[in-house]
Amino acid sequence: MSNAHSMPRRPLVPRMMRVLSLPIILFWLVVAVGLGVLSPSLDDVASKHSVSMSPQGAPAFQAMMNIGHVFNQFDSDSSAMVVLEGQDKLGDDAHQYYNQIVAKLTADKKHVENVQDFWSDPLTAAGSQSPDGKAAYVQVFLVGAQGTSPSHESVAAVRDVVSSVLAPPGVKAYVAGNTVLNADLSAEGHKSLALMAVVSIGVILVMLLIVYRSVVTALVALVIVGIELMASQGVTATAGNLNIIGLTPYAVSMITMLAIAAGTDYVIFLFGRYHEARSAGEDREQAYYTAYHGVSHVILGSGLTIAGACLCLTICTLPYFQTMGLPCAIAILVIVFAALTLAPAILAVASRFGLLDPKRELSTRGWRKVGTAVVRWPIPIIVVTALIAIIGFVSLLTYVPKYNDEKFTPKDMPANVAMAAAERHFSQARMNPELLMVETDHDVRNPADMLVVDRIAKSVFHLKGIERVQTITRPLGSPIEHSSIPFQIAMQSSATLQIAKIQNDNTAQMLEQADELGKTIATMEHMYATMKQLVAITHDMTIKTHDTADTTNELRDHIADFDDFFRPLRAYFYWEPHCFDIPICWSIRSIFDTLDGIDELADKLQNLTGDLDQMDQLMPQMLADLPPTIASMKTMRDFMLANHSTMAGIQAHQQEGAQGSTLMGQYFDEAKNDDSFYLPPEVFKSPDFVRGLKMFVSPDGKAIRFIITHQGDPASEDGIKHVAGIKDTVADAIKGTPLESSKVSLAGTASMYGDMQDGVVVDVHIAGISSMLLIFAIMLVITRSVIAALVIVGTVAASLGTACGLSVLLWQDVMGIGLEWVVIPLSVIILLAVGSDYNLLVVSRLKEEIHAGLNTGIIRGMGATGRVVTAAGLVFAFTMMSMIVSDLRVVGQLGMTIGIGLLVDTLIVRSFMTPSIAAALGRWFWWPLNTFRVKPPADPHPEDDAHTAPIPAPTTT
């Protein structure tokens, strides 16, 4: 045995790792256990310090905030829908139940910013009630940005309010909405995290047992991975608890799975190289140094690549990617640091006791045969692997991203149960409308601006994919009843129709008057004939009266002569006092009294003849007046008949015109025609219209809000296309109007996803290009070859494209579920980070074997690394695939896509594509490295040559 002075000097870092192995192990135990005790768990920190995943720089998000600010209603993007569902049509008891919930929500100022109560107002009630009358909803704007802890607390508070109010029989209330879904997603993600960790550790244990055929080696590897996982989670949780970083459910899941998978990979790299060295005849100490020297730069390069690619996520615009970058980078750096210190320290300790020695001889013959095939037929192999890649890329061309989170979460999740209840009565579009606001520099509450407002609504409504537009001019989605110009013209004509009966009756009375006048004329004509007879009789009577008077005068004269002769005798009769008792005396006296009456009669007849003379003069005059009177009355009757004829014609014409206008207005109303909208000034004084103004017009009157409902699902590619032209349509509608200089804001589900879709394109380019540049730089430093570095980057890109295409083929075309929109871009970035590991290890080993010749080096390199890299790749792939057990399908899809990528990278790219490209390019693969001057590495332990078994030569070169 050699003395201490003859021992070669070992490299400082691995020597320090070996000397200080126990303190290093103790340090990591303290870090892992101490942070686990002193700091809350990563799961708890994520729950309490979750950050918003809403893209606050997106136009749709800023528009939503602007709408809330202008209407003084909300200043966050969190909202929920309280949905009432009844077994029968909702009645008064349901309204009372609803009112109690609304009252409690309104009173909760700590968690609720605004309650948009439409159902209580008859003007807008139909807009928030289902067509079957069995459901209604109220929108509630909550405190806290969506996805944050305050938002989750607000969701819980709303649920508490709803559950605290006693529901009437047959009625149930649900809390639904994207914010509610995000809160439940966070809870489900945290619940699934432990299951994923257990399953992944079980998968790793099984894989390690298969690879090493040693329980001790598998358990030691698991201990290392466990300590690394606890340490990485502890450091990340501490950073989150100190508000240095923010955490999301996606970040927590990815931190855990990346830490487990990467930590396992690095342990397999280290143990695999150790086993290779031991199988080559090196002693345990030398095998330790060989293993550290052979993989430390690969672990460092791989870790820096992953951490760097994760850090590239921080420059993305979408929080989905941005919030994942720093936490994952911190976790990976901890894993790398542990893999370069803790794992070698445990290897050093365990190797002293022979615990990690290989249990069987490591055969490289199989992978050498693969290497031989690669160097023999590089071009055909490149073509075949390229065809496989093309299949993936062609499948990727059919990719249609899915945006509806409900389809990727458990159906029994409370938010999904609530949404299912809502969708039994409302369409998805009704529950996820777009909000459009037009902001002006003046008050729009006047007839002129209302014309432009309705023009905007009409233009947007006529866009493809838009089902209805609600605003002040059409609160229920269709124009206000009786607001068309034809109807208002009809209203002006309606007065004519309303008084038509009176006019017709009055006109008919003219005929009656004419008839009565005819009767009067007939009577007067009869009177005229009678008067003519009466005049003749009067004249004859006058003559006869004169004759009678003359006769009476003559008789009086004769009686006077008689009286004069018998006067003395007459006196006797008047003087005799007893004449009354003497009959003959009294009778003669009576004769004398009679003779005195003849005198009186004559006087009266004389007076009568005077009156008759006057009557005889007046009667002809009166008779002369009757013919003109009769003629005048006949003329009046003719005029009345003519007037009736004229008036009846005019009235019939007016009524016919009014009837036409009325029918026109009726038909315009029935047709819901919005081509002739107009609101008269008096409408603005209507109490109903004033209430509507408060709902759709800002308090200062300078902004007006539109609620846009899609046809179909807004959270889809079609929904995004529907909103693409809304702003341009509004610009065209207000062109040349008083609202021409207005500011247009558009927010909602489809517009937000549209912005995120644009953000994904930008972020993938930013993160992808920056990651590739970073990977290229790291690969260049490690391989010292530009072409090799470019091949690594190119094959990684081909691998991730193939993986994403195969994932699309699996989830979209075979299973028919589709991929959620975040899966592909996030998988691309993660695969860029982790996909270079195995290529780097293979290329590094190929470089070590160049001295044996290019083709021989490829065969030796593949034989040496095939088993280790395949084991590491399969472990990493199956670890990521174990994410499929998560209740969140998006997490499972992400893990499966990354796992498929790792399988492609392990079994196709690393095994065939990269070495065949190296074989096809020959010396150019290593440019600018001069392969002619590469010499075999010096043996650091010449004294152990006798104990070192040579690497078997390949059968072919």
Helices and strands as residue ranges (DSSP letters): G 4-6, H 12-19, H 21-38, H 42-48, H 59-70, E 79-86, H 92-107, E 112-116, G 125-128, E 135-142, H 149-164, E 171-176, H 178-212, H 215-241, H 249-279, H 284-312, G 313-315, H 319-352, H 365-376, H 378-397, G 405-408, H 414-423, H 428-431, E 434-439, H 447-461, E 466-470, H 485-498, H 500-575, G 579-581, H 583-670, G 681-685, H 687-696, E 703-710, H 717-723, H 726-734, E 743-748, H 749-783, H 786-808, I 809-814, H 823-834, H 836-848, G 850-852, H 854-881, G 882-885, H 889-904, I 905-913, H 914-921, G 922-926, G 931-933, G 942-947
